[in-house]
Amino acid sequence: MPSAFQPHLARIVSTRDETPDVRTLRLAFVEPDVARRFRWEPGQFAEFSVFGSGESVFTMANSPTRPEYLECTMRAVGKVSGAIRSLSVGQVLGVRGPYGNRFPVETWRGKDLVFVAGGIGMAALRSPLQFVLDNRADFGDVVLLNGARSVADLVYKDEMAAWQDGGVRVIRTVDPGGEATGWDGEVGLLPHVFERLALGPDGRIVIVCGPPIMLHFMFLALEKSGFTPEQVVTTMENKMKCGIGLCGRCTIGRVFVCRDGPVFTWAQVRAFPKDF
């Protein structure tokens, strides 16, 4: 019986630099049988490894409605992500998974949706957004609010026009001082821009991902706008390591993020320990 820690080999088909330190990899499994069997849901993650350097958690950044390949978007900030970034097209890395729960996309059908992503958090929302685009007639109005510190830090810039053509209202914003010459988007912190949009809570689901400080103020803005905790869904990567609930590194109280998450409602997050 294969070990739960045994990765499958995947070859790098192509790479794309989203920002100076963020890269998207498109992967294809080396073994045809693995390629046929490997299936995931929007919101799930996998462990990506470079032999001799270790492994790290990244979300699957493309929708399972596009199963011809597997994509991950990662920022090079440590030993493993740096080793992954050093790999070239044609080289292989290890992939094990998929792990975790998923976004409840089936419960969103017929509803208006608002995706709110801060920085690299957009990588975790790209899969459910693609799922919605590939089933566009099943959903109501779709708004994407994507923010970053500066124009240079926005990921998936080249895809946003296609998302708009697919029926998504795309709003981009950068922090004050992060503008560039010719910038035609918003300027302001995500929670403030969200409030300016005046999106009412009736019939809407909000899917949000970003750094903890951004989530804190987004939840305050959502509460101020009348959204209930059950209407808001987020996803987090809290120091996940083993991916299967054995090492205990990702625990929050009695919750294992890798096993019970990484997708949680705002109502569940509110019940986490106050020092989280």
C-alpha positions in Angstrom: 0.0 0.0 0.0 1.5 3.4 -1.0 2.6 5.7 1.8 0.4 8.7 2.6 3.6 10.8 2.3 4.6 9.5 -1.1 4.5 12.2 -3.8 3.7 11.7 -7.4 6.1 13.1 -10.1 4.8 16.1 -12.1 6.6 17.7 -14.9 6.7 21.5 -15.4 4.9 22.3 -18.7 5.2 26.1 -18.5 5.8 28.9 -16.1 4.5 32.4 -15.9 5.8 35.2 -13.7 2.9 37.1 -12.2 5.0 39.6 -10.2 8.8 39.9 -9.5 8.5 37.2 -6.8 5.3 35.3 -7.7 5.2 32.5 -10.3 2.5 30.2 -11.7 3.5 26.7 -12.6 1.5 24.5 -15.0 2.2 20.8 -14.3 1.4 17.5 -15.9 1.8 14.2 -14.0 4.5 11.9 -15.4 2.5 8.7 -14.9 -0.7 8.6 -17.1 -2.6 6.6 -14.5 -1.9 9.2 -11.8 -3.1 11.9 -14.3 -6.3 10.1 -14.8 -7.0 9.5 -11.1 -5.9 12.8 -9.6 -9.0 14.9 -9.1 -9.6 17.9 -6.8 -12.3 20.3 -5.7 -12.1 24.2 -5.6 -10.4 25.1 -2.4 -8.3 22.0 -1.9 -4.5 22.1 -1.6 -1.6 19.8 -2.2 2.0 19.4 -1.0 4.6 20.4 -3.6 8.1 19.1 -3.1 11.6 19.4 -4.4 13.8 16.5 -3.5 16.5 17.5 -1.1 14.8 20.7 -0.2 11.5 19.6 1.4 7.8 20.3 0.6 5.4 23.1 1.1 1.6 23.6 0.9 0.0 25.5 -2.1 -3.6 25.6 -3.2 -4.6 24.1 -6.5 -4.9 27.4 -8.5 -7.0 26.1 -11.4 -10.5 24.7 -11.4 -11.3 20.9 -11.7 -13.4 21.9 -14.7 -10.0 22.3 -16.4 -8.3 19.0 -15.5 -5.9 18.8 -18.4 -3.2 20.2 -16.1 -2.6 21.3 -12.5 -1.5 24.8 -11.6 -0.1 26.3 -8.5 0.9 29.9 -7.8 3.6 30.5 -5.3 5.7 33.3 -3.8 9.4 32.6 -3.4 9.9 33.4 0.3 11.7 30.3 1.7 13.9 27.3 1.1 11.2 25.1 -0.6 9.5 27.9 -2.6 12.9 29.2 -3.7 13.9 25.7 -4.8 10.6 25.3 -6.8 11.1 28.7 -8.4 14.6 27.6 -9.6 13.2 24.7 -11.6 12.8 25.0 -15.3 10.3 23.8 -17.9 10.8 20.1 -18.3 12.0 19.4 -14.8 10.0 17.5 -12.3 8.7 18.1 -8.7 6.7 16.0 -6.3 2.9 16.5 -5.7 0.8 14.7 -3.0 -2.8 15.3 -2.3 -5.4 16.6 -2.8 -6.1 17.5 0.9 -8.6 19.5 2.9 -12.2 20.5 2.4 -13.6 22.6 -0.4 -15.6 25.7 -1.2 -19.3 24.7 -1.2 -19.9 25.9 -4.8 -23.0 23.8 -5.2 -24.8 26.0 -2.5 -23.8 29.1 -4.4 -25.9 28.3 -7.5 -28.5 31.0 -8.3 -26.8 33.5 -5.9 -24.8 36.7 -6.4 -21.2 36.3 -5.5 -18.4 38.6 -4.4 -14.8 37.5 -4.5 -12.4 39.6 -2.4 -8.7 38.8 -2.7 -5.7 40.5 -1.2 -2.3 40.0 -2.8 -1.3 36.3 -3.2 -4.7 35.4 -1.7 -6.0 35.6 -5.3 -4.3 32.3 -5.9 -6.7 30.5 -3.5 -9.8 32.2 -5.2 -8.8 31.5 -8.8 -10.0 27.9 -8.7 -13.6 28.7 -7.5 -13.7 31.7 -9.8 -12.8 29.6 -12.8 -15.4 27.0 -11.7 -18.0 29.8 -11.7 -16.9 31.1 -15.1 -17.1 27.5 -16.5 -20.7 27.2 -15.2 -21.6 30.9 -15.6 -25.3 30.4 -16.3 -25.7 28.7 -12.9 -24.8 31.8 -10.9 -26.1 35.4 -10.5 -24.0 38.6 -10.6 -20.3 38.0 -9.9 -18.0 40.7 -8.6 -14.2 40.3 -8.1 -12.4 42.9 -5.9 -8.7 42.2 -6.2 -6.2 44.3 -4.3 -2.4 44.5 -3.7 0.2 46.9 -2.3 1.1 48.2 -5.7 0.3 47.6 -9.4 3.4 45.5 -9.7 2.1 43.2 -6.9 -1.2 42.3 -8.6 -1.4 38.7 -9.8 -3.2 37.3 -12.8 -3.2 40.7 -14.5 -3.2 39.1 -18.0 -6.4 37.1 -17.2 -8.6 39.8 -15.9 -9.9 41.0 -19.3 -11.0 37.4 -20.0 -12.7 37.2 -16.7 -14.6 40.4 -17.5 -15.6 39.0 -20.9 -16.9 36.0 -19.1 -19.3 38.0 -17.1 -17.4 39.0 -14.0 -17.2 42.6 -12.8 -13.5 43.1 -12.0 -12.5 45.9 -9.7 -8.7 46.3 -9.0 -7.3 48.4 -6.2 -3.9 49.2 -4.9 -2.8 50.7 -1.5 -2.3 54.5 -1.4 1.1 55.2 -3.0 1.0 52.0 -5.0 -0.3 53.6 -8.2 1.6 53.6 -11.5 1.5 55.9 -14.5 -1.7 55.2 -16.4 -3.4 53.3 -13.5 -7.1 53.2 -14.1 -8.2 51.2 -11.1 -9.1 52.1 -7.6 -6.8 53.4 -4.9 -7.5 52.4 -1.3 -7.4 49.5 1.2 -9.6 46.6 0.3 -12.1 47.0 3.2 -12.6 50.7 2.3 -13.1 50.0 -1.4 -15.5 47.3 -0.6 -17.6 49.7 1.5 -17.6 52.2 -1.3 -19.0 49.6 -3.7 -22.2 49.5 -1.5 -22.9 45.9 -2.2 -25.9 44.9 -0.2 -26.1 41.6 1.7 -29.3 40.4 0.2 -28.8 37.0 -1.6 -25.0 37.5 -1.8 -22.2 35.2 -0.8 -18.7 36.7 -0.1 -15.6 34.6 -0.7 -12.6 36.3 0.8 -8.9 35.5 1.1 -5.8 37.5 2.2 -3.4 38.1 5.0 -4.8 38.0 8.6 -4.8 41.8 9.1 -6.8 42.3 5.9 -9.3 39.6 6.9 -9.8 41.3 10.3 -10.8 44.6 8.7 -12.7 42.9 5.9 -14.9 41.1 8.5 -15.5 44.5 10.2 -16.5 46.0 6.9 -18.8 43.1 6.1 -20.5 43.4 9.5 -20.9 47.1 9.0 -22.5 46.4 5.6 -25.0 44.0 7.1 -23.6 40.6 6.0 -24.0 37.7 8.4 -21.2 35.4 9.3 -22.9 32.6 7.5 -22.8 34.5 4.2 -19.0 34.8 4.2 -16.5 32.1 3.4 -12.7 32.3 3.7 -9.7 30.0 3.3 -6.5 29.9 5.2 -3.1 28.2 5.4 -2.2 28.3 9.1 1.3 26.8 9.2 0.2 23.6 7.5 2.9 21.0 7.2 1.9 17.3 6.9 -1.4 18.0 5.2 -3.2 15.1 6.9 -3.7 16.1 10.5 -0.8 14.2 12.1 1.9 16.7 13.0 -0.4 19.1 14.8 1.4 22.2 13.5 -1.8 23.8 12.0 -4.0 23.4 15.0 -6.3 26.2 16.2 -7.8 25.0 19.5 -9.3 21.7 18.5 -9.4 22.4 14.8 -6.8 21.1 12.3 -6.7 23.5 9.4 -5.4 20.9 7.0 -8.1 18.3 7.9 -11.1 20.5 9.0 -10.3 23.3 6.5 -8.7 25.2 4.9 -12.2 26.6 4.0 -14.2 28.0 6.8 -17.2 30.3 7.2 -16.8 33.6 9.0 -19.0 32.1 11.7 -16.5 29.3 12.3 -13.6 31.7 12.3 -15.3 33.8 15.0 -15.4 30.7 17.2 -11.6 30.3 17.0 -9.5 31.2 20.1 -9.2 34.9 20.5 -5.4 34.7 20.4 -5.4 33.1 16.9 
